[in-house]
Amino acid sequence: MRFRPLRPASTPDSTRVAVADPPETMRAAVIEATGGPEALHEATVAVPTPILSELLVRVVAAGINPIDAKTRGGTGVSSAIAAYPAALGFDFSGIVVRSPYESHPLPPGTPVFGMVPFPRSGGSYAEYAVVPSQSVARKPSSLSHVEAAGVPLAALTAWGLVVETAHAHEGQRMLIHAGSGGVGHFAVQFAAYFGAHVTATGSTRNASWLRELGASVVIDHTSTRFEDVIADVDVVIDLVGNVHERTGERSLKIIRPGGLYILVPTGSWPGYADAAADAGVRPTGYKVIPDGGTLATVGRLLDSGAVQVYIDRVFDLNDAAAAHAELERGHTRGKIVLRVSDD
């Protein structure tokens, strides 16, 4: 097998843009303590310093995820925040400002997208972020930075659920709860791409859109109980949890013996594993893995048009509180994104 060498950083690259040295301080949306959406406010903080294999990235846009709102509210990963004020956020799309070494495959000026290791470092709701080079990929050329910022955490979670855990394949019967959300709309597309027969739950307004994404059947959760119209599925991907109308408990009743139940918000149902075992179903949770190689694969699917990202609303960085309030209203289609700086 022959391997093509990595292109050195000095090779001309039409996707690269000019970069300036970073300032000493930057704008960021931070919290001084956990609380409601109003706890988020803009502040001036120090620009972080990359070490070893880390990249320094100028953030153009930052994606917002439910875990961000949970963390801001005092759950999520808030217990691991070492100091305040803390900038929130995992997802970003932006431009590399500093690379670990001269011939690094992601040299300064490269458009990239990925996940920051918040709360081990500052979050992506900021003009600059430090990112492990293994957690990023080149931004898909067909996407704007705003679009790309809506991809990483949601798409990597969906890929892990559908491809790596459920092993989606031709003829497999899969039910995806909350198919129109950030993770859900990617999960529907990945499952359909790999040949699964997809049933998705969603609201009335999203039914036709979910079919466009690849769902063979859409169940309107506002008017129909899914267990009344579906049975003997191979896999249930539960993005809702058991707090809302006992979705988890009801899901176990429609999975075939030996089938798989994947619960993403595991905190909503601490006893899910025992309940699934009692029902003759294999249970598992899932946590996202911020792998740049997988993200590059997702990026190729996005560039090919096989998969799409849907951005519901875009807010400016200083409106992060309003963005969180919108997310918590619970009717988001796809993703909400913060515009942090100019492209």
Backbone torsions as a table, in degrees:
resi	resn	phi	psi	omega
1	MET	NA	133.6	179.4
2	ARG	-100.9	140.7	179.4
3	PHE	-114.4	134.2	175.0
4	ARG	-81.2	131.3	179.9
5	PRO	-65.8	152.7	175.0
6	LEU	-63.4	141.2	177.5
7	ARG	-71.0	127.3	179.0
8	PRO	-65.4	156.7	-175.8
9	ALA	-61.5	-25.1	-176.7
10	SER	-79.5	-10.4	-180.0
11	THR	-69.2	134.6	179.4
12	PRO	-57.7	139.6	-178.4
13	ASP	-140.5	115.4	-174.8
14	SER	-66.9	-16.7	-179.1
15	THR	-86.1	-13.8	-177.4
16	ARG	-77.8	149.9	178.8
17	VAL	-124.5	160.1	178.9
18	ALA	-69.0	142.6	179.0
19	VAL	-126.7	149.7	176.4
20	ALA	-109.4	158.4	175.8
21	ASP	-60.8	140.2	-178.2
22	PRO	-70.3	152.6	174.5
23	PRO	-76.1	179.4	178.7
24	GLU	-82.7	-26.9	-179.6
25	THR	-127.9	165.7	-176.9
26	MET	-151.7	164.7	172.8
27	ARG	-83.9	142.7	177.0
28	ALA	-151.6	151.7	172.6
29	ALA	-95.5	115.8	-169.7
30	VAL	-127.2	166.6	168.0
31	ILE	-121.2	143.0	174.8
32	GLU	-91.1	-21.0	177.3
33	ALA	-163.4	162.6	178.7
34	THR	-70.1	153.5	-178.4
35	GLY	170.2	-159.9	-179.9
36	GLY	-74.3	-178.8	179.3
37	PRO	-53.8	-31.8	-179.2
38	GLU	-65.3	-13.4	177.7
39	ALA	-68.5	-22.5	178.5
40	LEU	-79.5	129.5	177.2
41	HIS	-151.4	159.9	179.6
42	GLU	-80.7	141.1	178.9
43	ALA	-146.5	164.7	174.1
44	THR	-101.2	124.0	-177.8
45	VAL	-132.6	170.2	-179.5
46	ALA	-73.6	143.4	173.3
47	VAL	-70.7	131.3	-177.9
48	PRO	-71.3	159.4	-178.7
49	THR	-112.5	122.6	178.1
50	PRO	-75.0	150.8	174.9
51	ILE	-132.3	157.0	175.5
52	LEU	49.6	-118.0	-173.8
53	SER	-90.8	11.4	-177.0
54	GLU	-79.9	153.6	172.6
55	LEU	-104.4	149.2	165.6
56	LEU	-103.5	124.3	-175.6
57	VAL	-119.7	135.2	169.5
58	ARG	-83.6	116.7	-174.6
59	VAL	-80.5	125.7	174.6
60	VAL	-94.7	-38.8	179.6
61	ALA	-148.2	150.8	-178.3
62	ALA	-130.4	130.1	177.5
63	GLY	-79.9	150.0	177.3
64	ILE	-110.2	134.7	-178.1
65	ASN	-128.3	156.8	177.8
66	PRO	-54.9	-32.7	179.2
67	ILE	-63.1	-29.5	177.1
68	ASP	-64.3	-46.1	-178.8
69	ALA	-67.3	-38.8	177.7
70	LYS	-63.3	-41.8	179.5
71	THR	-65.0	-45.8	177.2
72	ARG	-57.8	-35.9	-177.7
73	GLY	-81.2	-6.7	176.3
74	GLY	112.0	-1.9	173.8
75	THR	-113.6	-134.8	179.7
76	GLY	55.9	-126.3	178.9
77	VAL	-108.8	24.5	-176.3
78	SER	-62.5	-29.1	-178.3
79	SER	-66.3	-17.6	-179.3
80	ALA	-96.5	-0.5	176.4
81	ILE	-70.0	119.3	-173.1
82	ALA	-82.1	-29.9	-175.9
83	ALA	-156.4	154.0	176.5
84	TYR	-116.7	153.3	0.7
85	PRO	-68.5	148.9	-178.7
86	ALA	-124.1	127.5	172.3
87	ALA	-81.8	129.6	-178.5
88	LEU	-87.2	176.0	169.5
89	GLY	109.3	139.8	176.6
90	PHE	-109.7	-44.9	-171.5
91	ASP	-82.8	145.1	174.6
92	PHE	-154.6	159.7	163.3
93	SER	-137.2	136.1	-176.1
94	GLY	-172.2	-157.2	-174.0
95	ILE	-121.9	131.5	175.6
96	VAL	-65.2	129.6	177.9
97	VAL	-104.4	-40.3	177.9
98	ARG	-136.0	135.7	176.8
99	SER	-111.3	162.7	-176.8
100	PRO	-65.3	-31.5	-178.9
101	TYR	-158.3	168.7	-168.2
102	GLU	-61.9	-38.6	-175.9
103	SER	-98.3	18.9	178.2
104	HIS	-59.6	140.7	-177.4
105	PRO	-66.5	-11.4	175.3
106	LEU	-119.3	77.4	-175.7
107	PRO	-75.4	166.4	175.9
108	PRO	-52.5	138.4	-178.2
109	GLY	97.5	-7.4	-178.1
110	THR	-81.1	126.7	173.4
111	PRO	-71.8	127.6	-177.4
112	VAL	-136.3	162.9	171.1
113	PHE	-140.8	156.7	-177.3
114	GLY	169.0	-156.7	-176.9
115	MET	-127.4	134.7	173.8
116	VAL	-87.1	155.8	-177.2
117	PRO	-85.7	45.1	175.9
118	PHE	-61.6	140.3	3.7
119	PRO	-95.4	15.0	175.1
120	ARG	-67.7	-21.5	173.7
121	SER	-137.5	178.9	176.4
122	GLY	-64.6	153.0	-176.8
123	GLY	-82.7	-176.7	-174.3
124	SER	-89.5	-4.0	175.7
125	TYR	-78.3	57.9	-174.3
126	ALA	-157.3	160.9	-177.3
127	GLU	-72.0	-23.3	177.0
128	TYR	-137.1	149.3	178.3
129	ALA	-145.3	146.9	173.4
130	VAL	-95.6	131.0	-172.9
131	VAL	-136.4	134.2	171.1
132	PRO	-60.4	134.3	-176.2
133	SER	-64.5	-21.1	178.4
134	GLN	-77.6	-6.9	-175.9
135	SER	-107.3	15.1	-179.1
136	VAL	-130.9	165.0	173.6
137	ALA	-145.9	163.6	175.2
138	ARG	-62.0	137.2	179.0
139	LYS	-62.7	134.2	174.4
140	PRO	-56.1	130.5	-174.2
141	SER	-66.7	-22.4	-178.1
142	SER	-81.4	-9.5	-176.2
143	LEU	-106.0	145.1	168.2
144	SER	-73.6	168.5	176.4
145	HIS	-63.3	-37.1	178.5
146	VAL	-62.0	-44.4	178.4
147	GLU	-65.3	-44.8	-177.7
148	ALA	-64.0	-33.1	-179.5
149	ALA	-65.9	-20.0	178.5
150	GLY	-84.6	0.7	-171.3
151	VAL	-94.5	-52.4	-157.8
152	PRO	-53.5	-65.1	-174.2
153	LEU	-62.9	-44.1	-177.8
154	ALA	-66.3	-46.7	-177.6
155	ALA	-69.6	-40.7	178.3
156	LEU	-65.4	-36.8	175.5
157	THR	-64.2	-47.4	-179.8
158	ALA	-61.5	-41.9	178.4
159	TRP	-62.0	-44.7	179.3
160	GLY	-62.4	-38.0	179.7
161	LEU	-70.2	-50.8	-170.0
162	VAL	-81.6	-45.7	-171.6
163	VAL	-92.1	-49.5	-173.1
164	GLU	-83.9	-28.7	-177.0
165	THR	-102.9	-49.7	-179.9
166	ALA	-83.7	-16.8	-179.2
167	HIS	52.0	57.5	-177.2
168	ALA	-52.6	136.1	-178.4
169	HIS	-154.3	170.4	-177.6
170	GLU	-56.1	127.8	175.6
171	GLY	85.7	-10.2	178.8
172	GLN	-66.9	138.5	-179.2
173	ARG	-99.5	115.0	-173.3
174	MET	-127.0	131.4	173.5
175	LEU	-107.3	127.1	179.4
176	ILE	-117.5	114.2	177.2
177	HIS	-80.1	142.9	-179.4
178	ALA	60.4	52.1	-176.0
179	GLY	-68.0	-14.9	-177.3
180	SER	-95.1	-0.9	-179.6
181	GLY	-79.7	-172.7	-177.7
182	GLY	-59.3	-57.6	177.7
183	VAL	-69.1	-42.6	-174.4
184	GLY	-58.7	-43.3	-175.3
185	HIS	-70.8	-24.8	170.9
186	PHE	-76.4	-40.9	-179.0
187	ALA	-60.1	-43.0	177.7
188	VAL	-59.1	-44.9	-177.2
189	GLN	-67.7	-44.1	180.0
190	PHE	-63.7	-44.4	-179.2
191	ALA	-61.0	-44.1	178.8
192	ALA	-66.7	-38.3	-179.9
193	TYR	-60.1	-38.1	-178.7
194	PHE	-91.0	9.0	169.1
195	GLY	97.7	1.1	-179.7
196	ALA	-69.7	153.0	172.0
197	HIS	-88.5	109.8	-169.1
198	VAL	-101.0	127.4	166.6
199	THR	-112.1	132.9	-179.2
200	ALA	-126.3	143.0	170.6
201	THR	-96.4	145.1	-179.3
202	GLY	-169.9	-178.6	179.9
203	SER	-88.2	170.9	-178.6
204	THR	-57.5	-44.3	-174.7
205	ARG	-68.2	-19.5	-176.6
206	ASN	-101.1	-0.5	-173.4
207	ALA	-59.8	-52.0	-177.5
208	SER	-66.3	-36.1	179.1
209	TRP	-64.5	-41.9	179.0
210	LEU	-62.8	-35.3	176.2
211	ARG	-66.6	-37.6	176.9
212	GLU	-63.4	-33.1	179.8
213	LEU	-73.6	-18.9	177.7
214	GLY	130.4	-1.8	178.0
215	ALA	-70.3	129.4	177.1
216	SER	-77.1	-33.4	180.0
217	VAL	-132.7	136.4	174.7
218	VAL	-121.9	127.8	178.5
219	ILE	-106.5	120.6	179.6
220	ASP	-77.2	106.1	-174.5
221	HIS	-69.8	-13.4	179.6
222	THR	-79.7	-15.5	-176.8
223	SER	-131.2	-14.0	-174.0
224	THR	-134.0	134.1	173.1
225	ARG	-84.1	124.0	-171.1
226	PHE	-60.2	-32.8	-178.6
227	GLU	-69.2	-12.1	177.5
228	ASP	-83.1	-14.7	-173.0
229	VAL	-128.1	-0.3	-178.6
230	ILE	-143.4	147.3	179.4
231	ALA	-157.2	163.4	174.4
232	ASP	56.6	42.1	175.5
233	VAL	-82.1	156.6	-179.9
234	ASP	-82.9	-36.6	-174.7
235	VAL	-141.4	137.3	167.4
236	VAL	-117.4	124.8	171.6
237	ILE	-103.2	110.7	-173.5
238	ASP	-102.2	104.4	178.1
239	LEU	-99.3	6.1	-178.4
240	VAL	-100.1	-49.8	-177.2
241	GLY	98.0	177.0	-171.8
242	ASN	-94.1	-5.4	-179.6
243	VAL	-72.3	-39.7	-176.6
244	HIS	-84.4	106.5	175.2
245	GLU	52.3	32.0	175.9
246	ARG	52.1	42.5	-177.7
247	THR	-57.6	-40.5	-178.7
248	GLY	-64.5	-50.4	-178.9
249	GLU	-60.2	-41.0	179.4
250	ARG	-67.6	-32.5	-179.2
251	SER	-66.3	-36.9	-178.8
252	LEU	-60.1	-26.2	-176.5
253	LYS	-75.5	-16.1	-175.3
254	ILE	-113.0	7.9	177.0
255	ILE	-93.3	136.7	179.3
256	ARG	-64.4	155.8	175.9
257	PRO	-55.2	129.6	-178.3
258	GLY	83.6	-1.5	177.9
259	GLY	-71.4	179.8	-171.2
260	LEU	-116.9	131.0	174.2
261	TYR	-115.6	119.6	180.0
262	ILE	-112.3	116.0	179.5
263	LEU	-105.1	119.6	-179.8
264	VAL	-84.6	-53.0	176.1
265	PRO	-81.5	75.0	-173.3
266	THR	-62.0	-25.7	178.4
267	GLY	-65.2	-17.5	179.4
268	SER	-76.2	-13.0	-175.9
269	TRP	-155.0	80.2	-177.9
270	PRO	-57.4	-28.2	-177.1
271	GLY	-96.5	20.0	-173.4
272	TYR	-63.1	-36.5	-176.5
273	ALA	-65.0	-44.8	178.6
274	ASP	-65.2	-42.0	-179.8
275	ALA	-63.5	-40.4	179.6
276	ALA	-66.5	-42.7	179.3
277	ALA	-61.2	-41.3	178.2
278	ASP	-62.7	-29.4	-179.7
279	ALA	-88.3	0.5	-179.4
280	GLY	77.1	27.9	-176.7
281	VAL	-119.1	143.8	176.8
282	ARG	-81.9	125.0	-179.0
283	PRO	-106.9	150.8	168.7
284	THR	-159.2	151.0	166.9
285	GLY	-92.6	-171.6	175.9
286	TYR	-158.6	140.0	173.3
287	LYS	-127.0	138.2	-174.7
288	VAL	-64.7	142.9	175.8
289	ILE	-112.6	115.1	-175.0
290	PRO	-80.8	70.8	-174.7
291	ASP	-96.9	120.8	-177.7
292	GLY	-65.8	-32.2	178.7
293	GLY	-64.6	-44.4	176.8
294	THR	-64.5	-40.1	179.3
295	LEU	-62.8	-36.1	176.5
296	ALA	-63.7	-38.3	176.4
297	THR	-63.0	-45.0	176.8
298	VAL	-60.0	-40.4	179.2
299	GLY	-60.3	-38.4	178.3
300	ARG	-67.4	-37.3	176.5
301	LEU	-64.8	-37.8	177.7
302	LEU	-66.2	-44.3	179.9
303	ASP	-65.1	-31.7	-179.4
304	SER	-76.9	-16.4	-176.7
305	GLY	88.6	-0.2	179.3
306	ALA	-69.8	-26.7	179.6
307	VAL	-132.4	146.2	179.5
308	GLN	-129.5	152.2	171.9
309	VAL	-109.0	138.2	179.7
310	TYR	-112.2	123.3	178.2
311	ILE	-102.9	116.8	-176.9
312	ASP	-76.7	-53.4	-178.6
313	ARG	-144.8	152.8	178.0
314	VAL	-123.4	129.8	177.5
315	PHE	-119.6	151.7	172.2
316	ASP	-75.3	159.8	-177.1
317	LEU	-54.5	-40.3	-177.9
318	ASN	-74.3	-2.6	175.6
319	ASP	-108.4	25.3	-177.7
320	ALA	-59.2	-35.7	179.3
321	ALA	-62.2	-43.3	178.5
322	ALA	-65.4	-35.9	178.0
323	ALA	-63.6	-41.6	177.8
324	HIS	-66.3	-39.8	178.1
325	ALA	-62.2	-40.2	178.0
326	GLU	-64.6	-43.6	178.9
327	LEU	-59.5	-42.1	-175.3
328	GLU	-76.1	-8.9	173.0
329	ARG	-71.1	-20.4	168.5
330	GLY	84.1	16.3	-178.6
331	HIS	-121.1	25.5	-177.0
332	THR	-73.3	132.8	170.6
333	ARG	-98.7	118.1	-177.9
334	GLY	73.9	-126.6	-169.8
335	LYS	-125.5	154.9	169.6
336	ILE	-109.1	138.1	-174.8
337	VAL	-131.1	145.5	172.5
338	LEU	-97.2	131.1	170.5
339	ARG	-88.5	116.1	-172.0
340	VAL	-96.3	-44.3	-178.1
341	SER	-151.3	176.9	-180.0
342	ASP	-73.1	150.6	178.4
343	ASP	-66.4	NA	NA
